[in-house]
């Protein structure tokens, strides 16, 4: 019984050693074997690019959020989308509104003194308490998405207006779809 256990243990150790040996055939530190793709789509071996001495040249430009003064910054803020729409009875942020979330998150991470209120809204269907709770969940879902992209909790406040502030009057699907929203308001 003991020899069977030793044999099983030895087989396990050999299997593990074989697995590790197979994984060690690719060195992550050896950059000379890793091709790099340039903008034309052709492979370039490292060291064949634009290097001068010990300094590497890159074509990545720094982004300055304050570039162009406050007038252009204000114009960029004014043109930034600020509404996220939701499906009926849902507080899931859809992928199609990712640019809205990302743009506003960049705005908040670029200026830590900037603050926003995320206002959750619903359509007219359902009771007052239910809609207030759903609006709050929508506002919190958008605020959570912003914090996952770098905004801080102190920059955001999530509030619900439920069905009390419709964007569009009407009792049809078109009006309801416009009222199921979260609005990002600068404060």
N, C-alpha and C positions, 0 to 999 in steps of 0.2 A: 504494500500500500504506500509506504514511504517512497519507494523508488518510482512509483507511478506519479506521485505528486512532484518529485524532483524533476522527472522527465517533462511533465506538463509545464513546470516553471521554466525549465531550460528552453523549451520550445517557444514559450511566450517571449522570453528575453531575446532569442534569435530573431523572432518575427519583428519585434520592436527595433532591434539593431538594423535589420534589413530595411525597414521603413525609414529610419533616420538616415541611413546611407543613401537611399534613393532621393530623399529630400535635400541632401547636402550637395547634390551635383550642380545646383544652380547657386552661384554666389551672388548675393545681393550687393556686396561691396565692390565687385568687379564691374565697373561701369564701361570698360572698353568693349564688352560684348553686347551691350544693350543698345539697339538702334534707336535713334530719335527721329521723329517725323517732322519735317519742316513744313512751311505753309504751302509748298507746291505739292505735297503728298509723297515726295520721294524720301527714302530712308537716308539718313545721314549718321555716320558713326561719330560718337563723341570724340572730341579733339579735332574733328575736321571742320568745325564751325568757326564762328568769328570769335576768336580769343586772342588777346594781346597780352603777352607776358603772363602774369598770374591773375589778371582781372578778366572776368567773363562779361561779355557785352550782351545785354538783353534788349528786347524791343517792347518791354512792358512799361506802360506809362503810369505814373502815380495819378490817383484820382483825388482832386481837391474839391470837397463839397462846398467850400466857400468861394470857389473860383468865380470871378465875374461880379463880385459884390453882392450886396443884399437884394438889389432889384431883380437880378436874374434868379437868385435863390427863391425869392417870393413868387416869381413867375413859375418856377419849377414846382413849388408846393401847390400853387393854384391849379396846375395842370395834372397833378397827381390824382389818379382815381381814388375815391374814398368810400365806395359802397361795395359790400359783399352781399350777394343774394343767396337765399337758401331755398331748399325744397320744402314742400308742405310737411309740417310737423317734424322738422329736422333742425339740428344745430351743427351739422357736419359741414365744415368748410370745404367746398369743392375745389378740385385742382384748377379749374378755369379761373379762379380768383387768386391764384398764387402770385401773379404779377402785382396785384393790388397790395397784398400782404407784404411781399418783398420790397416794393417801393417805399411803403410807409415804414417798414422796419429799418431800411437804410436811412431814411430821414431821422428816425429816432436815435439810431446808433451814431449818426454823424453829429448830433448835438444832444448831449446828455441833459441839457436844461429844457429841451423840448418836451411838451406833455400833450397827451391826447385823451379824449374821452371816446370810448367805444359804446355807441348807443344801439341797443338791441330792439328790434321792432318785429311785429307779427301782422298777419292779416286780421280781418274782423271776425273770423270764425273762432268759436270757442269762448270759454268764460274769461272774465277779467283776470282772475288769479292764475289760471293756466297760461294765458298769454304773457303775463308779467314774468312768470317762471321761464317760459320758453324764450322770451326776449333776453332775459338775463343769461341763459345758457348760450345763446348765440353771441352775445357780447363777450362773454368769458372765453368762448372758443376762438374768436378772432384775437382777443388779447393774449391768449396762450400761444397762438401761432406767432404773434409778434415777439413775444419773449423768447420763443425757441430760436428766433433769428437774431437775437441780441439786444432787443429792447429790455429795459428793466421794469419791474413791477411798479416802481415809484413814478414811472413816466406814464402809466396807463391807469384809467379808471373805467370799469365796466358798469354800465347802468342799463336798465330796461324801461322802455316806455310801452311795452306790450302793443296793444292795438290802438292806443290813445293818440298817436301821431302818424296817421297814414300819409304816405308819399303821394298816393293817387286815390281819388274817390271812385267808388264803384264796387259792384258785387259780382264780378266775373273773374275768371282765371287770370286774365291780363292784369287787372288791378291788384288782385291778391298776390301775384308773382312779384310785382314791384314793391309791395308792402312787406314782404318777408325778407328783411334785410338787417344788416349791421352797418352803421355809418361811423366812419372815423372822423372825429371833429378835433381840430387843433384848438388848444386852449392856452 
